[in-house]
Amino acid sequence: MTDAVLKINYPEAELFYKSPHALTDYSSVQSFTLIRSSIELFAYYNALDFSADDIKEFFSRMQINKNGKVFIPSVKKITGILECCMSGSENKLSENGGIYHIESWNTDGYRYEIIRLKSLG
């Protein structure tokens, strides 16, 4: 594992994923969307180098309920989704030896939502 999960502001991330005032109900989105959103969050907190295990650890800490149980994706599922994310044009991800690197990633959605949710108090 890398130190990526240590860079995350977990109170903000919990607000993003679990607030009843959030624009997206993350308990009902597909696994792809959840894992992709974690990349945006990692980019926002400048955790640019991470492993599939880091994402698994992130979701383990977040305890997001999906379909009545805690969502903790397998490393295989995470790796498959990360591979799909490597071919983007605006959002760029590379991989070397099991470590993924965020070349560029649009974090405007996360930034906007955190500011909006904090303003609601």
C-alpha positions as CSV (number, residue, x, y, z in Angstrom):
1,M,0.0,0.0,0.0
2,T,1.0,3.6,-0.5
3,D,0.4,6.6,1.7
4,A,-2.6,7.7,-0.5
5,V,-5.2,6.8,2.1
6,L,-3.5,8.9,4.7
7,K,-3.9,12.1,2.5
8,I,-7.7,11.8,2.4
9,N,-9.8,14.2,4.5
10,Y,-12.3,11.5,5.7
11,P,-14.8,13.9,7.3
12,E,-15.2,15.6,4.0
13,A,-15.3,12.3,2.1
14,E,-18.0,11.0,4.4
15,L,-20.0,14.2,3.8
16,F,-19.7,13.7,0.1
17,Y,-20.7,10.0,0.2
18,K,-23.2,9.9,3.0
19,S,-24.9,13.3,3.4
20,P,-28.7,13.1,3.0
21,H,-28.3,16.5,1.1
22,A,-25.8,15.2,-1.4
23,L,-26.7,15.4,-5.1
24,T,-25.9,11.7,-5.6
25,D,-27.1,8.8,-3.5
26,Y,-24.0,6.7,-3.5
27,S,-25.8,3.8,-1.9
28,S,-27.6,3.2,-5.2
29,V,-24.9,3.8,-7.8
30,Q,-23.0,1.1,-9.7
31,S,-19.6,-0.1,-8.5
32,F,-18.0,1.5,-11.5
33,T,-19.2,4.9,-10.4
34,L,-18.2,4.4,-6.8
35,I,-14.7,3.4,-7.7
36,R,-14.3,6.1,-10.4
37,S,-15.5,8.7,-7.8
38,S,-12.7,7.5,-5.5
39,I,-10.1,8.4,-8.2
40,E,-11.6,11.9,-8.3
41,L,-11.3,12.2,-4.5
42,F,-7.7,10.9,-4.5
43,A,-6.8,13.5,-7.2
44,Y,-8.5,16.3,-5.1
45,Y,-6.4,15.4,-2.1
46,N,-3.2,15.1,-4.2
47,A,-2.9,11.4,-3.5
48,L,-1.7,10.9,-7.1
49,D,0.0,7.5,-6.6
50,F,-2.1,4.7,-5.3
51,S,-2.7,0.9,-5.6
52,A,-5.9,-1.1,-5.9
53,D,-5.3,-2.0,-2.3
54,D,-5.5,1.7,-1.3
55,I,-8.9,2.0,-2.9
56,K,-10.1,-1.2,-1.1
57,E,-8.8,0.3,2.2
58,F,-10.5,3.6,1.4
59,F,-13.9,1.9,1.0
60,S,-13.2,-0.2,4.1
61,R,-12.8,3.0,6.1
62,M,-15.8,4.7,4.5
63,Q,-18.3,2.0,5.2
64,I,-20.6,2.9,2.4
65,N,-23.8,0.9,2.5
66,K,-24.8,-0.4,-1.0
67,N,-27.8,-2.7,-1.4
68,G,-28.0,-3.3,2.4
69,K,-24.3,-4.2,2.9
70,V,-21.0,-2.4,3.2
71,F,-19.4,-1.9,-0.2
72,I,-15.8,-3.1,-0.2
73,P,-14.8,-4.0,-3.7
74,S,-12.3,-6.8,-4.5
75,V,-8.9,-5.9,-5.8
76,K,-9.8,-7.7,-9.1
77,K,-12.9,-5.5,-9.5
78,I,-10.9,-2.3,-8.7
79,T,-8.2,-3.2,-11.1
80,G,-10.6,-3.9,-13.9
81,I,-12.3,-0.6,-13.4
82,L,-9.0,1.3,-13.2
83,E,-8.0,-0.3,-16.5
84,C,-11.2,1.1,-18.0
85,C,-10.3,4.5,-16.7
86,M,-6.8,4.6,-18.3
87,S,-8.2,5.4,-21.8
88,G,-9.8,8.7,-21.0
89,S,-9.0,12.0,-22.7
90,E,-9.7,14.6,-19.9
91,N,-9.0,12.2,-17.1
92,K,-5.7,10.4,-17.4
93,L,-4.5,7.5,-15.4
94,S,-1.3,5.4,-15.9
95,E,0.0,2.3,-14.2
96,N,3.4,0.9,-13.5
97,G,4.0,-2.2,-11.4
98,G,0.6,-2.1,-9.7
99,I,0.9,1.6,-8.8
100,Y,-1.6,3.9,-10.5
101,H,-0.7,7.5,-11.2
102,I,-3.2,10.2,-11.9
103,E,-1.8,12.2,-14.8
104,S,-4.8,14.6,-14.8
105,W,-8.3,14.3,-13.4
106,N,-11.2,16.7,-13.2
107,T,-12.0,17.3,-9.6
108,D,-14.6,20.1,-10.1
109,G,-17.6,17.9,-9.2
110,Y,-16.1,16.9,-5.9
111,R,-14.9,20.4,-5.1
112,Y,-18.3,21.9,-5.9
113,E,-20.2,19.3,-3.9
114,I,-18.0,19.7,-0.8
115,I,-18.4,23.5,-0.8
116,R,-22.1,23.1,-1.3
117,L,-22.6,20.6,1.4
118,K,-20.4,22.6,3.9
119,S,-22.5,25.7,3.2
120,L,-25.7,23.7,4.2
121,G,-24.1,23.2,7.6
